[in-house]
Amino acid sequence: MDINPVTVVITCAIQPGKVGRARQALETNIKTVLREEPACHGIRVHDDPKNPHRLLIIEYWDSEAAFTGPHMQTPHMQAFLKTAAEFLDGTAEFGFWREIIAEN
């Protein structure tokens, strides 16, 4: 598979009263992804301090194809998507970004 690094930006809303469940499910799944999927180079989850029911998830992958193909077909992602349907409020939005400037 070609390596063409991509940053995946996901925004989603969580149903009222289900933020704790969402965070727990995300944390469990993220640990599995990082342990089992070498094409993933990190995942960060942020909440909106003005609206904690909104989440921003930033993931770093070898390529968009690695994310949309093999990653989404893994058993842990298939299970997570079923669980996420129980706490998501609407549909998550996905964006694929290419880094053009990086300074430390």
C-alpha positions in Angstrom: 0.0 0.0 0.0 1.3 3.5 -0.9 2.2 5.7 2.0 0.6 9.2 1.5 0.2 10.5 5.0 -3.2 11.9 5.9 -4.8 13.5 8.9 -8.4 12.4 9.4 -10.6 15.0 11.1 -13.8 13.7 12.5 -16.5 15.9 14.2 -19.5 14.4 15.9 -22.2 15.2 18.4 -23.1 12.9 21.3 -26.6 12.4 22.6 -27.4 14.1 25.9 -26.5 11.9 28.9 -24.3 9.6 26.8 -21.0 11.5 26.8 -19.4 9.2 29.4 -20.4 6.1 27.4 -19.0 7.7 24.2 -15.7 8.6 25.9 -15.3 5.0 27.3 -16.1 3.4 24.0 -13.7 5.7 22.2 -10.9 5.1 24.7 -11.2 1.4 24.5 -11.3 1.4 20.7 -8.4 3.8 20.3 -6.2 1.6 22.5 -7.0 -1.4 20.2 -6.4 0.6 17.0 -3.0 1.9 18.2 -2.0 -1.6 19.4 -3.1 -3.5 16.3 -2.9 -1.2 13.3 0.6 0.0 12.4 -0.8 2.3 9.7 -2.2 4.5 12.5 0.3 7.0 14.0 -1.8 8.6 16.7 -5.3 9.6 17.7 -6.4 12.7 19.7 -9.9 13.4 21.0 -11.0 16.9 22.0 -14.3 18.2 23.4 -15.8 21.6 22.8 -15.5 23.5 26.2 -18.6 25.4 25.3 -20.5 22.3 24.3 -19.1 19.0 25.7 -21.5 17.0 23.6 -19.4 17.9 20.5 -16.2 15.9 19.9 -13.3 16.5 17.5 -11.2 13.5 16.7 -7.9 13.8 14.9 -6.2 10.7 13.6 -2.9 10.3 11.7 -2.7 7.5 9.1 -0.3 6.3 6.4 -3.0 7.1 3.8 -6.7 7.7 3.2 -6.9 4.2 1.7 -5.5 2.7 4.9 -8.2 4.4 6.9 -11.2 3.9 4.6 -10.2 0.3 3.6 -8.5 -2.1 6.0 -9.1 0.0 9.2 -12.8 0.3 8.7 -13.1 -3.5 8.0 -11.4 -4.6 11.2 -13.6 -6.5 13.7 -12.9 -3.9 16.4 -14.1 -1.0 14.1 -17.2 -2.9 13.0 -18.1 -3.5 16.6 -17.3 0.2 17.5 -19.5 1.5 14.7 -22.4 -0.5 16.1 -21.8 0.8 19.6 -21.4 4.4 18.3 -24.9 4.2 16.8 -26.2 4.1 20.4 -24.6 7.4 21.4 -24.1 9.5 18.3 -26.5 12.3 17.7 -26.6 12.4 14.0 -23.9 11.4 11.6 -20.2 12.0 12.2 -18.4 14.1 9.6 -15.1 13.0 8.1 -12.4 15.1 6.5 -9.1 14.0 5.0 -6.3 16.5 5.3 -2.7 16.6 3.9 -0.1 18.4 6.0 1.8 21.0 4.1 3.7 22.9 6.8 5.0 21.4 10.0 7.1 23.3 12.5 8.0 22.4 16.1 
